[in-house]
Amino acid sequence: MKIAFTTSTGESIDQHFGQCQSFHIWEVGPDAAVFLEAVSVAEHGTDEEDRIAARAKVLTDCAIVYTMQIGGPAAAKLVAHRIHPMKTTSAVNLKDTVERFQEVLRGNPPPWLRKAMNKGTASSFLDD
């Protein structure tokens, strides 16, 4: 499954969803995880709704967005696109977070995560 992280350096999850300049996209499965790409976010309009919609569109293939902060309207927009928002209240190490996802995937993932794993399974090479 694809997971997007809000990061300024690629090392830690340390950015607000609405203010980050790019998302780091990873393909994460129980046995392997691979960094795919950094997706830049251009400004789209002056209205907050336009900016949120543009970010959600860029992340359409992702099952999860992991961020340091996210507002209610942005989280709702992601959920409407079948993208599960996750947040942390302080900066956390990105690779450690990926490893924790893998541990959960190898065990008994909660129902919401099993559902997220099924998003885009036709194109996911790590979930086979």
N, C-alpha and C positions, 0 to 999 in steps of 0.2 A: 504494500500500500504506500502511496505517496503522502509524505508529511512535509508541511512547510513550516519553517522556523523564522522568527523575526530576530535577526542578528546583525550587528554592525561589523563583526570581525570574522564570523564563521566559527568562532570558538565558544561563544556563550549566547544564550537566549536572553537578550538584553534590550529589546526595542518594543515600543508600543505599536500595536497593529496599525493604527492610523497614521503613525509618524515615521515608520521605517522606510528606508529608501529601496530596499530589496528584500526578497524572501529567499532563503536557501531551501531548496527542495531535495529531499532524500527519499529513496525507495527503501522501505524497511520491511523486512520479513523476519520470521523467527530465527533463521540461521544466517542471514546475511543482511548487511545494510550498506547502501552505496549513495554517496553524494551525486546528484544528477546535474543540478545547475543552480545558478543564482539568477533570479528573475527580478529585473528592475521594475520599479513602479513609477510611472510618469504621472504628473498631475493631470487630473481630468476634471475640469470645471472648478468653480469656486464654491460650489455647494457640497456640504458634507455627504449628502446622499449620493452624489455623483462619484465622489472619491471612494466611498465604501463599495459602491457597485463595481467600479473599475478594479479594485483590489480583489473582490470576490470573483470577478470574471477571469483574472489572471490565475487564480488558484482553483479553477473548476475541476481539474484532474486530481486534486488533493483530497484525501479523506479527513485529514486533521490539519489544523493550523495551531501551532504551539507558540505562544507569545507571552511577553512579560505583562502586558496590560491590553485590555480590549473593552470598549464601551458596549453598552446594551444594544444599541441599534446595529452596530457592526456585527456583534455576535449573532443577532437575529437574522441578519442578511446572509451570513455564512451558513447558518442552519437551514435557511430556505434553499440554499444551493447544495444541501446534503454534505456540508463540510462541518466537522465537529470542532468548535473552538476550545482550546485548552489554555489556561494561563497560570503563570507563576507570579508571586508577589515580589520576587527578587531575582536577580540574574542567576542563571544556572548553567552549568557546563552542557554544551550541545551534545557532545559525544557520549557523555554519561547518560543523558536523557534518552538518546537513541538506544543505548545498551539496556536501559530499564524497560523501554518499549519491547525490546526483543525478549527479555525475561518474561514479561507478561504474556507475550504472544506464544512462547513455548509452553506456558502453563495453561491455565483456564481463564482466558480473557473475559471480562465482563460483557454482557449483551451489547452495550453500545459500541464496544471496540470490535466485537465480531461483525456487527453490522457495517462499521466503517471499513473493516478489512475487505468486505465484499464489493466496495465501490471500485469500479474499474478493473475487476479481476481479469477481464479478457486481455488487458494490456500489461498486467503486473507479472513480471517474470520471477519474482522472489516468493510468491505465494503458492507456487506449484508444489 
